[in-house]
């Protein structure tokens, strides 16, 4: 996985997945499949303009966030599950097998989060990979400069490290499904 950071305004991550874009898209563009690897349950299908609500499938995730914050290089703050009825993210764009984009509150589990703070935009792009049957996935999260300090530093650090973990989970979930992988030639 590669990472490109632009001094706390945006970051880019890229990963190659050993599966065709159609298979990777199924794991991204389908709310149920996205929730499986992201460890949440969404309340509706992904469509442009939709405000998506989610519940975490495993509350134990919050037990590990202090350590995750330390690993990301920030002083731990209290965390909590999003309030019931709060929007997890709003879908901006859906281009099947190419782009999924949404905006959300970065590190939205911070206990003292201001619900009115600016949001960041996450854009995930797919393209055929250089290896036969693979997919190049590029993720950009931008808009951190709109956040106030010190929230900006914490949100940036946690999102950058969190997306590394999530993209590795996505890759493992797809590549682990032998029945969906293309036959070797």
C-alpha positions, -999 to 999 in steps of 0.1 A, spaced: 0 0 0 13 35 -8 5 67 11 8 103 -1 1 130 24 -3 168 18 4 183 51 -29 176 70 -52 187 41 -56 154 24 -41 120 20 -41 94 -7 -38 57 -4 -35 31 -31 -37 -7 -31 -38 -35 -56 -64 -62 -51 -61 -95 -68 -96 -95 -83 -113 -77 -112 -130 -43 -107 -165 -60 -108 -157 -81 -77 -140 -51 -58 -170 -30 -67 -194 -55 -52 -175 -51 -19 -176 -13 -21 -208 -3 -39 -232 -27 -21 -240 -14 14 -243 -49 29 -209 -60 15 -192 -28 25 -206 -32 60 -191 -67 62 -155 -56 59 -161 -22 76 -178 -39 106 -210 -19 105 -246 -24 93 -260 3 70 -297 12 69 -301 15 32 -285 9 -2 -258 34 -14 -272 60 -39 -261 95 -47 -276 120 -22 -285 94 4 -278 101 40 -266 67 53 -271 56 90 -250 28 105 -246 8 136 -213 -9 146 -215 -46 146 -190 -51 173 -188 -26 202 -154 -41 212 -139 -19 185 -141 10 210 -120 -9 235 -90 -7 211 -93 30 201 -70 43 229 -42 21 216 -50 30 180 -47 67 188 -14 62 205 -1 42 175 -13 70 152 8 94 173 -19 114 191 -29 117 227 -60 95 233 -94 111 239 -126 94 249 -146 77 222 -182 65 218 -205 50 192 -223 75 170 -255 87 185 -286 68 173 -301 84 142 -269 103 134 -258 102 98 -227 80 93 -220 94 58 -238 110 29 -232 95 -6 -220 121 -31 -213 100 -62 -218 64 -73 -203 54 -107 -205 15 -107 -171 -2 -109 -154 32 -110 -161 56 -81 -177 57 -47 -176 91 -29 -191 103 3 -187 130 30 -185 123 67 -171 135 100 -135 121 102 -128 101 133 -165 105 141 -163 84 172 -146 111 193 -169 116 224 -168 154 223 -174 157 186 -191 189 174 -219 176 152 -218 208 132 -181 207 123 -171 206 87 -169 172 70 -142 156 48 -148 139 15 -137 103 8 -134 93 -28 -126 57 -38 -116 51 -74 -112 17 -91 -93 9 -123 -81 -23 -139 -47 -32 -124 -15 -38 -142 -17 -76 -135 -43 -95 -154 -75 -96 -134 -64 -72 -107 -78 -39 -96 -60 -7 -86 -79 11 -58 -71 47 -50 -86 64 -19 -84 102 -13 -97 119 18 -97 157 16 -110 187 35 -90 184 68 -80 220 65 -116 230 74 -113 214 108 -101 234 138 -69 225 157 -62 202 175 -91 182 160 -75 184 126 -43 166 137 -62 139 155 -87 133 127 -60 133 100 -38 108 119 -67 85 128 -82 85 93 -48 79 77 -41 49 99 -77 38 100 -80 36 62 -48 16 60 -64 -10 83 -98 -9 65 -83 -12 30 -62 -42 42 -95 -58 55 -112 -51 22 -83 -67 3 -83 -98 26 -120 -102 24 -120 -101 -14 -89 -122 -20 -101 -147 6 -132 -155 -15 -117 -182 -37 -149 -188 -55 -150 -152 -68 -114 -151 -80 -108 -155 -117 -94 -189 -128 -57 -189 -134 -45 -193 -169 
